[in-house]
Amino acid sequence: MSTTAPRLLQVRRSERVTPRMIRVTLGGKELAGFGGDGPDRRIKMFFPVPGQERPAVPRAASGGPVWPTGEPRPAIRTYTVRRFDADAGELDVDFVLHEGHGPAAAWARDARPGAWVGVSEPGGRYEPDPGADFHVVIGDETALPAVATVLEALPAGVPAVAFLEVADAGEEQKLPGSARIHWVHRGAREAGGPLAEAVRTAEFPAGAGQAWLSGESGCVRDLRKHLLDDRGLDRRKVYATGYWRAR
Ligand SMILES: Cc1cc2nc3c(=O)[nH]c(=O)nc-3n(C[C@H](O)[C@H](O)[C@H](O)COP(=O)(O)OP(=O)(O)OC[C@H]3O[C@@H](n4cnc5c(N)ncnc54)[C@H](O)[C@@H]3O)c2cc1C
């Protein structure tokens, strides 16, 4: 967690991006000075527990974060800054409405204008290598918000391919940039399996590439190994993060 206290923000509006993805637009006085957007910027989100109006958030202190006493701790999950507009004072976060019954997805589904949530300072930032011969971007629907920001940041004129697993054709989104997008439909199969198969059997552009991949943790681990061992990508050029774990 960052050393500054999380900001308490309020929902301005929400809209369905696809049947299973909801975009929640946040705003509020405490959004002033937020650390901006860019490729793959992550935030910790603090969700109120049922029956609570505002989540408890820690106060920044020199010895580390200090939690208010006597208040239940929030559920904390990691999300991506899909869009930050300093002028409009708005922050968009896209939530997958998965079927795993988690507090974050449930909060996003039910969030009405005025609902409170805590948001940390954004961390991370992907640095596309301007010298890479090609770029590979791999992810599932939880990664789509980050994928959109990564694709936007890739250098023009360099071959780029993306492999993206979603439930079905209705979950495909319009994405920025000029990468060749391969949508992979999961259907009734286990998360990550169809994506791993698509990547393993794909032809990559020639040369030394750079890869960004995120999604279900087991799949990410498997594909990272594939990129290093079978495709010979340089370990420093493979940026992999497990986003969630199938149980
Ligand atoms: C750096 C980073 C960035 C992320 N950005 C985003 C983002 O922008 N948008 C987004 O939607 N997610 C994002 N995620 C993933 C998100 O944090 C997880 O999906 C998280 O588990 C959701 O919390 P929850 O409270 O809804 O479910 P949890 O309480 O964590 O999990 C409850 C159950 O749901 C299952 N589950 C969790 N996620 C999924 C899923 N996607 N599909 C199927 N089952 C699932 C779990 O296996 C568990 O059984 C990101 C994760 C990381 C690490």
The ligand as an SDF file (V2000), in Angstrom:
LIG
                    3D

 53 58  0  0  0  0  0  0  0  0999 V2000
   -2.9510   -5.5710  -10.5930 C   0  0  0  0  0  0  0  0  0  0  0  0
   -4.3790   -6.0620  -10.6910 C   0  0  0  0  0  0  0  0  0  0  0  0
   -5.3060   -5.3410  -11.4340 C   0  0  0  0  0  0  0  0  0  0  0  0
   -6.6310   -5.7900  -11.5420 C   0  0  0  0  0  0  0  0  0  0  0  0
   -7.5120   -5.0510  -12.2780 N   0  0  0  0  0  0  0  0  0  0  0  0
   -8.8100   -5.4790  -12.3790 C   0  0  0  0  0  0  0  0  0  0  0  0
   -9.7710   -4.6940  -13.0990 C   0  0  0  0  0  0  0  0  0  0  0  0
   -9.4860   -3.5930  -13.5780 O   0  0  0  0  0  0  0  0  0  0  0  0
  -11.0320   -5.2010  -13.2040 N   0  0  0  0  0  0  0  0  0  0  0  0
  -11.3950   -6.4040  -12.6520 C   0  0  0  0  0  0  0  0  0  0  0  0
  -12.5720   -6.8120  -12.7760 O   0  0  0  0  0  0  0  0  0  0  0  0
  -10.5050   -7.1460  -11.9590 N   0  0  0  0  0  0  0  0  0  0  0  0
   -9.2370   -6.6950  -11.7860 C   0  0  0  0  0  0  0  0  0  0  0  0
   -8.3430   -7.4370  -11.0570 N   0  0  0  0  0  0  0  0  0  0  0  0
   -8.7950   -8.7380  -10.5110 C   0  0  0  0  0  0  0  0  0  0  0  0
   -9.5820   -8.5770   -9.2040 C   0  0  0  0  0  0  0  0  0  0  0  0
   -8.7590   -7.9800   -8.2030 O   0  0  0  0  0  0  0  0  0  0  0  0
  -10.0150   -9.9930   -8.7360 C   0  0  0  0  0  0  0  0  0  0  0  0
  -10.8850  -10.5900   -9.6770 O   0  0  0  0  0  0  0  0  0  0  0  0
  -10.6500   -9.9770   -7.3580 C   0  0  0  0  0  0  0  0  0  0  0  0
  -10.5610  -11.3060   -6.8500 O   0  0  0  0  0  0  0  0  0  0  0  0
  -12.1110   -9.5430   -7.3430 C   0  0  0  0  0  0  0  0  0  0  0  0
  -12.5240   -9.4470   -6.0000 O   0  0  0  0  0  0  0  0  0  0  0  0
  -13.9490   -9.9660   -5.5010 P   0  0  0  0  0  0  0  0  0  0  0  0
  -14.1300   -9.3940   -4.1320 O   0  0  0  0  0  0  0  0  0  0  0  0
  -14.9850   -9.6810   -6.5360 O   0  0  0  0  0  0  0  0  0  0  0  0
  -13.7770  -11.5470   -5.4070 O   0  0  0  0  0  0  0  0  0  0  0  0
  -12.9310  -12.3810   -4.3040 P   0  0  0  0  0  0  0  0  0  0  0  0
  -13.5330  -12.2500   -2.9430 O   0  0  0  0  0  0  0  0  0  0  0  0
  -11.4900  -12.0090   -4.4170 O   0  0  0  0  0  0  0  0  0  0  0  0
  -13.1250  -13.8620   -4.8180 O   0  0  0  0  0  0  0  0  0  0  0  0
  -14.3540  -14.5740   -4.5820 C   0  0  0  0  0  0  0  0  0  0  0  0
  -14.4100  -15.7580   -5.4850 C   0  0  0  0  0  0  0  0  0  0  0  0
  -14.5170  -15.2920   -6.8260 O   0  0  0  0  0  0  0  0  0  0  0  0
  -13.5450  -15.8940   -7.6550 C   0  0  0  0  0  0  0  0  0  0  0  0
  -13.1350  -14.8840   -8.6650 N   0  0  0  0  0  0  0  0  0  0  0  0
  -12.4770  -13.7250   -8.4490 C   0  0  0  0  0  0  0  0  0  0  0  0
  -12.2970  -13.0670   -9.6140 N   0  0  0  0  0  0  0  0  0  0  0  0
  -12.8690  -13.8380  -10.5780 C   0  0  0  0  0  0  0  0  0  0  0  0
  -13.0070  -13.7090  -11.9820 C   0  0  0  0  0  0  0  0  0  0  0  0
  -12.5490  -12.6500  -12.6510 N   0  0  0  0  0  0  0  0  0  0  0  0
  -13.6470  -14.6920  -12.6490 N   0  0  0  0  0  0  0  0  0  0  0  0
  -14.1410  -15.7790  -12.0050 C   0  0  0  0  0  0  0  0  0  0  0  0
  -14.0520  -15.9590  -10.6790 N   0  0  0  0  0  0  0  0  0  0  0  0
  -13.4050  -15.0000   -9.9700 C   0  0  0  0  0  0  0  0  0  0  0  0
  -12.4140  -16.3080   -6.7110 C   0  0  0  0  0  0  0  0  0  0  0  0
  -11.7440  -17.4510   -7.2260 O   0  0  0  0  0  0  0  0  0  0  0  0
  -13.1590  -16.6530   -5.4450 C   0  0  0  0  0  0  0  0  0  0  0  0
  -13.5820  -17.9870   -5.4570 O   0  0  0  0  0  0  0  0  0  0  0  0
   -7.0310   -6.9910  -10.9040 C   0  0  0  0  0  0  0  0  0  0  0  0
   -6.0930   -7.6960  -10.1200 C   0  0  0  0  0  0  0  0  0  0  0  0
   -4.7870   -7.2420  -10.0100 C   0  0  0  0  0  0  0  0  0  0  0  0
   -3.8050   -8.0020   -9.1580 C   0  0  0  0  0  0  0  0  0  0  0  0
  1  2  1  0
  2  3  1  0
  2 52  2  0
  3  4  2  0
  4  5  1  0
  4 50  1  0
  5  6  2  0
  6  7  1  0
  6 13  1  0
  7  8  2  0
  7  9  1  0
  9 10  1  0
 10 11  2  0
 10 12  1  0
 12 13  2  0
 13 14  1  0
 14 15  1  0
 14 50  1  0
 15 16  1  0
 16 17  1  0
 16 18  1  0
 18 19  1  0
 18 20  1  0
 20 21  1  0
 20 22  1  0
 22 23  1  0
 23 24  1  0
 24 25  2  0
 24 26  1  0
 24 27  1  0
 27 28  1  0
 28 29  2  0
 28 30  1  0
 28 31  1  0
 31 32  1  0
 32 33  1  0
 33 34  1  0
 33 48  1  0
 34 35  1  0
 35 36  1  0
 35 46  1  0
 36 37  1  0
 36 45  1  0
 37 38  2  0
 38 39  1  0
 39 40  1  0
 39 45  2  0
 40 41  1  0
 40 42  2  0
 42 43  1  0
 43 44  2  0
 44 45  1  0
 46 47  1  0
 46 48  1  0
 48 49  1  0
 50 51  2  0
 51 52  1  0
 52 53  1  0
M  END
$$$$
